[in-house]
Amino acid sequence: QVQVVESGGGLVQPGGSLRLSCATSGITFGFYVMAWYRQAPGKQRELVATIAAGGSPNYADSVKGRFTISRDDIKNSVFLQMNSLRTEDTAVYYCNAKHSVLSMSRNYWGQGTQVTVSS
């Protein structure tokens, strides 16, 4: 079975850093575009960053220059390094794996990990 599991969330002060991890299994990792999304209370889910196997990363304007997405194609994992965190970064962060070809039938989500930025 397919598993997508996030970890690394927590409470941090403004200006601090966190590193989120997403471990996958049951998929052919190299076929999947990986992404991080987030959803804050009362707001819609938004795309934070994406990265394809061997491809260039892409970021939402709100996190560009502060967040870095990366992937390890041996460990079948994706990471999100978050620096200079702001209170508006507070959200549940979700890892997504979407097949680069069969995207409509191969699209998997993790359970989410809470990130709280508060002074």
C-alpha positions as CSV (number, residue, x, y, z in Angstrom):
1,Q,0.0,0.0,0.0
2,V,1.0,3.6,-0.5
3,Q,2.2,5.6,2.5
4,V,2.9,9.3,2.7
5,V,4.0,10.5,6.2
6,E,5.0,14.0,7.2
7,S,7.0,14.8,10.3
8,G,9.0,17.7,11.8
9,G,6.3,20.2,12.6
10,G,6.2,22.1,15.9
11,L,6.2,25.4,17.6
12,V,8.8,28.0,16.7
13,Q,9.2,31.7,17.3
14,P,9.1,34.2,14.5
15,G,12.5,34.2,12.7
16,G,13.1,30.6,13.6
17,S,13.5,27.6,11.4
18,L,12.0,24.1,10.9
19,R,12.7,21.3,8.6
20,L,9.8,19.1,7.5
21,S,10.2,15.6,6.2
22,C,8.0,13.4,4.1
23,A,8.6,9.7,3.8
24,T,6.9,7.7,1.1
25,S,6.6,4.1,0.3
26,G,4.6,1.9,-2.2
27,I,5.2,4.3,-5.1
28,T,7.8,4.4,-7.9
29,F,9.2,7.6,-6.5
30,G,11.0,8.8,-9.6
31,F,7.7,9.0,-11.5
32,Y,6.2,11.4,-9.0
33,V,6.1,15.2,-8.6
34,M,6.4,16.0,-5.0
35,A,4.9,19.0,-3.3
36,W,4.2,20.7,-0.1
37,Y,0.9,22.4,0.6
38,R,-0.4,24.2,3.6
39,Q,-3.8,25.2,5.0
40,A,-4.2,27.8,7.7
41,P,-7.4,28.1,9.8
42,G,-10.2,29.6,7.8
43,K,-8.3,29.6,4.6
44,Q,-8.1,27.4,1.5
45,R,-5.2,25.0,0.9
46,E,-2.4,26.6,-0.9
47,L,0.6,25.3,-2.8
48,V,3.9,26.0,-1.1
49,A,6.5,24.3,-3.3
50,T,7.0,21.5,-5.9
51,I,9.8,19.5,-7.1
52,A,10.1,16.8,-9.8
53,A,12.7,14.1,-10.1
54,G,15.7,15.8,-11.5
55,G,13.7,19.0,-12.0
56,S,13.9,22.5,-10.7
57,P,12.0,23.5,-7.6
58,N,9.2,26.0,-7.7
59,Y,7.9,28.1,-4.9
60,A,4.9,30.3,-4.0
61,D,5.9,33.9,-3.9
62,S,5.1,34.1,-0.2
63,V,7.9,31.7,0.7
64,K,10.4,32.3,-2.1
65,G,13.8,33.0,-0.6
66,R,12.9,31.6,2.8
67,F,11.9,28.0,2.1
68,T,13.8,25.3,0.2
69,I,12.3,22.0,-1.1
70,S,14.5,19.1,-1.8
71,R,14.2,15.3,-2.5
72,D,16.2,12.2,-1.9
73,D,15.4,9.7,-4.6
74,I,17.2,6.9,-2.7
75,K,15.3,7.4,0.5
76,N,12.1,8.2,-1.4
77,S,11.7,11.3,0.7
78,V,11.1,15.0,0.3
79,F,12.0,17.8,2.6
80,L,11.0,21.4,3.3
81,Q,13.6,23.6,5.0
82,M,11.8,26.7,6.4
83,N,13.8,29.7,7.5
84,S,12.9,33.2,8.7
85,L,9.5,31.9,9.7
86,R,6.6,34.3,10.1
87,T,3.4,34.1,12.1
88,E,1.5,33.9,8.8
89,D,3.3,30.6,8.0
90,T,1.3,29.0,10.7
91,A,-0.7,26.1,9.1
92,V,-1.0,22.4,8.7
93,Y,1.6,21.4,6.1
94,Y,0.7,18.5,3.8
95,C,3.0,16.4,1.6
96,N,1.6,15.4,-1.8
97,A,2.8,12.9,-4.3
98,K,1.4,13.1,-7.8
99,H,2.3,10.8,-10.7
100,S,3.7,12.8,-13.5
101,V,1.6,11.0,-16.1
102,L,-1.2,9.3,-14.3
103,S,-2.0,12.3,-12.1
104,M,-5.7,11.8,-12.0
105,S,-5.5,8.3,-10.6
106,R,-2.2,8.4,-8.7
107,N,-2.4,11.3,-6.3
108,Y,-1.5,10.7,-2.6
109,W,-1.6,12.9,0.5
110,G,0.0,12.7,3.9
111,Q,-1.9,13.3,7.1
112,G,-0.3,16.7,7.7
113,T,2.0,18.2,10.3
114,Q,1.2,21.3,12.3
115,V,3.6,24.3,12.1
116,T,2.9,27.1,14.6
117,V,4.9,30.3,14.5
118,S,4.2,32.3,17.6
119,S,5.9,34.8,19.9
